[in-house]
Amino acid sequence: MNGMVKRLLIAAGILAVAGVLVSAAFAVWRERRVKVVIPEAAALTPEVLAHPGAPAEAAVSLRLPWGDSVETASAVPGAGTVISGPVRVTSRWRWGYRLWRIAATVRPLASRGSAPGTLTVTIDRLFGAGVLPAAKIAIPAPRVEPVPAAPEEEPLRLAGAETAEREPSFFRRHWRIFAIAAALLIALALLWRRFRRRREVPEIPPWTAALAELELLRRDMAKRGFVPAEGVRRLSDILRTYLTRRFGVPADTETTEEFVGGALDDAAEFGYPDREFMREFLAAADLVKFARAPADASALVPALDRAAELVERTTPRPAADAEGKGAAS
């Protein structure tokens, strides 16, 4: 059940990443279908001013694909007008395109005699032709018609045209898509790493593990400086672990007399000589381990051979071998 849940999580993560990539590819394909229309003139709000020096906003909206952006925007005032402050460039995301708004503040210097100005816009294209030629958009001249109302108290502020700040790069504009894709990839990597670590490893049979540990002990005994007491402790632990895993006896929690004289009586593979060997060796090993008695180095090699014979004799045989032996007899 646990493995099925992990597979479902991995499959869901892969589908999520694929969905993000497909959505991004579809958006890029669709944005090529958005036609860029440059208006001839900006919209002026308000069109009629109460007195010279009053502000009017000249704004134009551009509908650009996701890969396109306003590179620069500048304004040149017409005769009898000034551009107050920098040109303002803002954008909002829409499905398949971005809606850009370029605005400038225009102020007339006199009641009459104003002429239209020019708004120059260049567009940077991520796909295709790079920066497009500059587009010229007319800025209508505001009309001044005094009305019988108190003039605005806002002082006349004259300022030259300023260039808008450069738009962020493509990766900064689309950072959300990249962040989601990166988070999904990291989550998939973590899930896969955890799944690999927790993958079940086939359990080694107790007789195979015991024979391998006995062979390793035999090699260590041949090395110079080997301590016999250490060999006795290791051999005792190997036998106790083998009996616990092979026959289910509590050899690692009960005393030697308790499990040799009790639980091993139910094991048909153990005869009287095996029980006596286990009782004598494990009792001597307990003295070495717990009472710090000296270890008999000369008896360690025969005990190791006897332990290997015991493990091999109690190793389960395939059913075919048993049938073959029965037919031969």
Secondary structure per residue as TSV (DSSP state, phi and psi in degrees):
chain	resnum	aa	ss	phi	psi
A	1	M	-	360.0	-42.4
A	2	N	H	-63.4	-40.0
A	3	G	H	-64.6	-36.8
A	4	M	H	-63.8	-41.7
A	5	V	H	-61.8	-41.5
A	6	K	H	-63.8	-42.2
A	7	R	H	-64.0	-38.8
A	8	L	H	-64.8	-40.4
A	9	L	H	-63.3	-43.5
A	10	I	H	-64.6	-42.9
A	11	A	H	-63.6	-40.2
A	12	A	H	-64.4	-40.4
A	13	G	H	-63.3	-41.7
A	14	I	H	-64.1	-41.5
A	15	L	H	-64.4	-37.8
A	16	A	H	-64.7	-45.2
A	17	V	H	-62.5	-42.7
A	18	A	H	-62.8	-38.2
A	19	G	H	-63.2	-42.0
A	20	V	H	-63.3	-44.0
A	21	L	H	-66.1	-40.9
A	22	V	H	-65.2	-40.6
A	23	S	H	-63.0	-43.0
A	24	A	H	-63.6	-41.9
A	25	A	H	-65.4	-39.2
A	26	F	H	-65.4	-39.1
A	27	A	H	-64.9	-42.0
A	28	V	H	-63.9	-40.1
A	29	W	H	-65.8	-40.9
A	30	R	H	-70.8	-34.4
A	31	E	H	-65.7	-23.5
A	32	R	T	-68.1	-18.9
A	33	R	T	-86.6	-9.0
A	34	V	S	-79.6	121.1
A	35	K	-	-86.1	128.7
A	36	V	-	-84.7	119.9
A	37	V	-	-115.1	122.1
A	38	I	-	-99.7	117.0
A	39	P	-	-69.7	156.0
A	40	E	S	-77.0	-31.3
A	41	A	B	-141.5	151.5
A	42	A	-	-81.9	159.8
A	43	A	E	-87.8	133.0
A	44	L	E	-106.4	128.5
A	45	T	E	-134.3	118.6
A	46	P	S	-80.4	162.8
A	47	E	S	-80.2	-25.1
A	48	V	E	-120.3	129.8
A	49	L	E	-110.2	156.3
A	50	A	S	-83.8	-25.8
A	51	H	S	-159.1	159.7
A	52	P	T	-60.6	144.2
A	53	G	T	90.9	-11.8
A	54	A	-	-70.7	146.1
A	55	P	-	-85.5	148.4
A	56	A	E	-137.2	141.8
A	57	E	E	-100.1	124.5
A	58	A	E	-102.3	114.3
A	59	A	E	-128.8	149.2
A	60	V	E	-138.6	141.6
A	61	S	E	-111.5	133.8
A	62	L	E	-122.1	133.9
A	63	R	E	-104.0	104.6
A	64	L	E	-115.1	149.1
A	65	P	E	-61.8	165.8
A	66	W	T	-58.9	-35.6
A	67	G	T	-79.3	-7.5
A	68	D	E	-101.8	152.1
A	69	S	E	-151.6	156.4
A	70	V	E	-75.3	115.1
A	71	E	E	-78.6	-52.6
A	72	T	E	-141.1	155.0
A	73	A	E	-148.6	125.2
A	74	S	E	-139.5	156.6
A	75	A	E	-129.4	138.1
A	76	V	E	-117.6	122.2
A	77	P	-	-73.1	151.9
A	78	G	-	-82.7	174.4
A	79	A	T	-61.6	132.2
A	80	G	T	84.0	7.6
A	81	T	E	-134.7	164.0
A	82	V	E	-134.4	154.4
A	83	I	E	-97.7	121.3
A	84	S	E	-100.4	118.6
A	85	G	E	80.4	177.6
A	86	P	E	-78.0	162.1
A	87	V	E	-74.5	132.5
A	88	R	E	-101.0	128.9
A	89	V	E	-123.5	120.7
A	90	T	E	-131.5	162.6
A	91	S	E	-149.6	154.2
A	92	R	E	-134.9	142.6
A	93	W	E	-80.0	140.1
A	94	R	E	-135.4	161.2
A	95	W	T	-68.7	114.8
A	96	G	T	90.4	-9.5
A	97	Y	E	-159.6	171.3
A	98	R	E	-122.1	136.6
A	99	L	E	-96.3	110.8
A	100	W	E	-97.9	143.1
A	101	R	E	-128.8	121.9
A	102	I	E	-113.3	126.3
A	103	A	E	-136.5	146.7
A	104	A	E	-138.9	148.9
A	105	T	E	-96.6	124.2
A	106	V	E	-111.8	137.3
A	107	R	E	-129.9	128.3
A	108	P	E	-79.7	146.4
A	109	L	S	-91.7	-21.3
A	110	A	S	-142.9	172.3
A	111	S	S	-72.6	-30.8
A	112	R	S	-136.3	165.3
A	113	G	-	92.7	10.0
A	114	S	-	-78.5	147.5
A	115	A	-	-124.4	155.2
A	116	P	-	-63.2	148.6
A	117	G	E	-101.7	-169.5
A	118	T	E	-133.7	132.4
A	119	L	E	-108.1	118.9
A	120	T	E	-106.1	127.1
A	121	V	E	-129.7	131.4
A	122	T	E	-114.8	143.4
A	123	I	E	-117.4	130.0
A	124	D	E	-96.6	128.2
A	125	R	E	-109.3	125.0
A	126	L	S	-70.7	-37.7
A	127	F	S	-113.0	126.4
A	128	G	S	110.7	-121.0
A	129	A	S	-88.6	10.6
A	130	G	S	70.9	-133.9
A	131	V	B	-80.7	124.7
A	132	L	-	-75.6	159.6
A	133	P	-	-59.8	150.0
A	134	A	-	-62.9	136.5
A	135	A	E	-99.7	133.8
A	136	K	E	-101.7	122.9
A	137	I	E	-122.5	129.6
A	138	A	E	-73.9	139.6
A	139	I	E	-104.3	109.2
A	140	P	-	-59.3	145.9
A	141	A	-	-82.2	126.5
A	142	P	-	-70.7	145.7
A	143	R	E	-94.6	143.3
A	144	V	E	-111.1	114.7
A	145	E	-	-130.3	102.7
A	146	P	-	-58.5	141.7
A	147	V	-	-122.1	158.0
A	148	P	S	-75.7	52.2
A	149	A	S	-129.5	158.6
A	150	A	-	-61.6	132.1
A	151	P	-	-65.9	155.6
A	152	E	-	-65.2	142.9
A	153	E	-	-87.2	1.4
A	154	E	-	-69.3	126.4
A	155	P	-	-68.2	155.5
A	156	L	-	-76.1	119.2
A	157	R	-	-116.1	116.4
A	158	L	-	-98.1	134.1
A	159	A	-	-149.4	146.7
A	160	G	-	-79.5	163.9
A	161	A	-	-68.4	140.8
A	162	E	-	-123.6	147.8
A	163	T	-	-82.9	136.4
A	164	A	-	-67.0	155.1
A	165	E	-	-67.0	151.5
A	166	R	-	-67.0	138.2
A	167	E	-	-68.4	150.7
A	168	P	-	-61.0	163.1
A	169	S	-	-70.2	171.2
A	170	F	H	-60.0	-41.1
A	171	F	H	-68.2	-35.0
A	172	R	H	-71.3	-33.8
A	173	R	H	-72.4	-29.9
A	174	H	T	-112.9	33.3
A	175	W	H	-65.5	-26.1
A	176	R	H	-65.4	-42.7
A	177	I	H	-63.0	-45.4
A	178	F	H	-66.0	-37.0
A	179	A	H	-65.6	-41.8
A	180	I	H	-65.1	-44.0
A	181	A	H	-63.3	-41.7
A	182	A	H	-64.5	-41.9
A	183	A	H	-63.2	-40.5
A	184	L	H	-66.3	-40.5
A	185	L	H	-64.4	-40.7
A	186	I	H	-64.7	-42.1
A	187	A	H	-62.9	-41.0
A	188	L	H	-63.7	-41.1
A	189	A	H	-63.2	-42.1
A	190	L	H	-65.6	-42.1
A	191	L	H	-63.9	-42.2
A	192	W	H	-65.4	-40.2
A	193	R	H	-64.7	-41.5
A	194	R	H	-66.9	-38.0
A	195	F	H	-65.0	-40.5
A	196	R	H	-65.2	-38.9
A	197	R	H	-68.2	-35.5
A	198	R	T	-92.9	6.0
A	199	R	S	-62.9	133.9
A	200	E	-	-67.7	131.6
A	201	V	-	-97.9	131.8
A	202	P	-	-54.7	132.6
A	203	E	-	-74.6	134.6
A	204	I	-	-77.8	130.7
A	205	P	-	-57.7	147.9
A	206	P	H	-61.5	-35.8
A	207	W	H	-70.2	-36.5
A	208	T	H	-66.1	-44.2
A	209	A	H	-64.8	-40.7
A	210	A	H	-65.8	-44.6
A	211	L	H	-63.9	-37.8
A	212	A	H	-65.7	-40.9
A	213	E	H	-69.3	-35.6
A	214	L	H	-65.6	-39.4
A	215	E	H	-66.9	-37.9
A	216	L	H	-65.7	-39.6
A	217	L	H	-64.0	-39.4
A	218	R	H	-62.2	-40.1
A	219	R	H	-68.0	-40.2
A	220	D	H	-65.6	-32.9
A	221	M	H	-66.0	-27.2
A	222	A	T	-79.2	-9.6
A	223	K	S	-81.1	153.9
A	224	R	T	-71.8	140.1
A	225	G	T	84.7	9.8
A	226	F	-	-69.2	136.3
A	227	V	-	-94.4	121.5
A	228	P	H	-59.4	-37.1
A	229	A	H	-61.0	-37.0
A	230	E	H	-65.2	-38.0
A	231	G	H	-64.5	-39.6
A	232	V	H	-63.7	-43.9
A	233	R	H	-63.7	-42.6
A	234	R	H	-66.1	-42.4
A	235	L	H	-64.0	-38.7
A	236	S	H	-63.7	-43.1
A	237	D	H	-66.2	-37.6
A	238	I	H	-62.6	-45.2
A	239	L	H	-67.0	-43.6
A	240	R	H	-63.2	-42.5
A	241	T	H	-64.8	-40.2
A	242	Y	H	-64.4	-44.9
A	243	L	H	-63.7	-37.3
A	244	T	H	-66.0	-45.8
A	245	R	H	-77.2	-34.2
A	246	R	H	-79.8	-43.7
A	247	F	H	-115.0	-2.2
A	248	G	-	72.3	18.8
A	249	V	-	-86.2	145.8
A	250	P	-	-78.4	60.8
A	251	A	T	-70.1	-20.1
A	252	D	T	-92.6	-3.2
A	253	T	T	-123.1	-26.4
A	254	E	S	-94.9	164.6
A	255	T	-	-74.8	168.4
A	256	T	H	-60.0	-45.9
A	257	E	H	-65.7	-33.2
A	258	E	H	-68.3	-46.9
A	259	F	H	-89.7	-28.0
A	260	V	H	-71.3	-41.1
A	261	G	H	-85.0	-9.1
A	262	G	T	-117.8	-75.0
A	263	A	G	-66.9	-33.4
A	264	L	G	-72.0	-14.8
A	265	D	G	-63.6	-26.4
A	266	D	G	-82.9	-10.6
A	267	A	-	-86.4	114.1
A	268	A	T	-67.9	-23.3
A	269	E	T	-70.3	-18.4
A	270	F	-	-96.0	120.5
A	271	G	-	-98.0	-174.5
A	272	Y	H	-62.4	-44.0
A	273	P	H	-61.0	-39.4
A	274	D	H	-65.1	-42.1
A	275	R	H	-63.7	-40.2
A	276	E	H	-66.4	-40.9
A	277	F	H	-61.4	-46.3
A	278	M	H	-62.1	-43.6
A	279	R	H	-64.1	-45.7
A	280	E	H	-68.7	-47.4
A	281	F	H	-68.7	-45.9
A	282	L	H	-68.1	-32.3
A	283	A	H	-66.0	-42.1
A	284	A	H	-65.7	-38.6
A	285	A	H	-64.4	-36.0
A	286	D	H	-62.7	-37.2
A	287	L	H	-65.9	-38.6
A	288	V	H	-69.0	-41.8
A	289	K	H	-74.4	-41.5
A	290	F	H	-106.1	-30.7
A	291	A	S	-102.6	2.4
A	292	R	-	56.6	36.4
A	293	A	-	-72.9	151.3
A	294	P	-	-66.9	143.2
A	295	A	-	-89.7	140.1
A	296	D	-	-88.0	103.3
A	297	A	H	-65.0	-33.4
A	298	S	H	-69.7	-25.3
A	299	A	H	-91.0	-6.7
A	300	L	H	-72.3	-41.8
A	301	V	H	-64.6	-48.0
A	302	P	H	-60.6	-36.2
A	303	A	H	-66.0	-36.9
A	304	L	H	-65.9	-41.9
A	305	D	H	-64.0	-42.0
A	306	R	H	-65.4	-37.5
A	307	A	H	-66.4	-40.7
A	308	A	H	-63.7	-40.5
A	309	E	H	-63.3	-39.5
A	310	L	H	-63.8	-43.4
A	311	V	H	-66.3	-43.4
A	312	E	H	-65.5	-37.1
A	313	R	H	-70.2	-30.2
A	314	T	T	-96.8	9.2
A	315	T	S	-75.4	130.5
A	316	P	-	-61.5	140.3
A	317	R	-	-104.1	148.8
A	318	P	-	-62.0	153.0
A	319	A	H	-63.0	-32.2
A	320	A	H	-64.9	-38.2
A	321	D	H	-65.4	-39.2
A	322	A	H	-67.0	-39.1
A	323	E	H	-66.9	-38.1
A	324	G	H	-64.4	-39.8
A	325	K	H	-66.4	-38.5
A	326	G	H	-65.4	-38.4
A	327	A	H	-69.4	-35.9
A	328	A	H	-66.8	-36.6
A	329	S	-	-75.0	360.0
